[in-house]
């Protein structure tokens, strides 16, 4: 029996399971531009810890209102007046949440709009696919606020845009948007219409894949990027050995063999 997710326990996330195994997870603090307080982070840890064992096939991650996420809740941070040790542990919980997303094995598709700033960009960069619209803008304003990234930007955002651009964003507050941001890798899709609609379309497409295949794609690739080339080649072989011989794949392979499966075609 899959684990059950008690939707009523979540106050900062709005959870909407769909009939096809897709779950819509919405940051639900629009009055704060969905800034991430500690309670929201704990709910992200909780949900993404359970999702792989609860039959969640894919997740659309969105933000309520006009913005995806404006980053760390600076008011909470100011009022808490944390010690260095206290804030270190806050950062570790952020890492726990975002690692659960990236390495958890469930496809996470982020629907971006408005602000994707600071910790919001760290959150977005933990998703496997990101879709932006015309309103979306990206920034790391930590330098101007006397702060330093603590949720993985030095790892994931640097991976997306490169070290020099990452440092420039933090030093100068540079804002990226439009096609330039997409071309740099902050998103893989740039849509004229609704980023949410596109995210839901892609999530439903991914949810049709075999769960074990998706698990490998959405966990093994990231793990292998952390290995030496020799270790990654070995790990890839082991994962392929398990995934490519799974019983559920036999019907799909048979459909390919008898030419009843859809073939890969260029876009018309």
Buried (B, 14 or more C-beta within 10 A) or exposed (E): EEEEBEEEEBEBBBBEBBEEBBBBBBBBBEEBBBBBBBBBBBBBBBBBBBBBEBBBBBBBBBBBBEBBBBBBBBEBBEEBEBEEEEEEEBBEBBBBBBBBBBBBBBBBBBBBBBBBBBBBBBBBBBBBBBBBBEBBBBBBBBBEEEBEBBBBBBBBBBBBBEEEBBBBBBEEBEBBBEEEBBEBBBBBBBBEEBBBBBBBBBBBEBBEBBBBBBBBBBBBBBBBEEEEEEEBEEBBEEBEEEBEEBEEBEEBEEEEEEEEEEEEEEEE
